[in-house]
Amino acid sequence: MVATPIYSRKSAGLSLIELMVTIVISSIIAMYGSSLTINWLAKQKIKDAEENLAQGYASARALALRTGTNSTNPSAYLLLIDNTLCVQKGSNSNLNCNAPEWIASLPVTSSSITDKTSACIAFNSAGLPKTATLDSISCSVATSYNVALWSNTANGYLE
């Protein structure tokens, strides 16, 4: 006598419940992964902004050393205007980024140098920050910065 199995139906694919459980688990993993990706992208943009600030500071110092004279006027300026960073020659008398020597757009929602969103740092012929006035704005010798994107922030000092 041959025994017949109680359940003799052949499997023909996935049941609806198995499919629903798979979709729910996949959705949870995708949501978690997308939040990690968004956070990683924000941190990367913050890092890019910090690198642009450091590069702009170095470019302004190099320009001041290259074109500097021993006069009392600044040899170069590092300007921050509405998340745009630029380097201007010391002969510039306006706080703008028209015809800059170097320019970069910061990929963040807010940025400041010494807590000002429109700021400047003037450099003397030795490549050191000095006090100056540009377009009635006092250029700072302090080099602290702050950049933010969504809930991610970074701050430090330009060197």
Secondary structure, DSSP 8 states (H G I E B T S, - for coil): -----S------S--HHHHHHHHHHHHHHHHHHHHHHHHHHHHHHHHHHHHHHHHHHHHHHHHHHHH--SSSS-SEEEEEETTEEEEEETT--SSS-SS-SEEEE--SSEEEETTBSEEEEEE-TTS-EE-EEETTEEE-S--EEEEEETTEEEEEE--
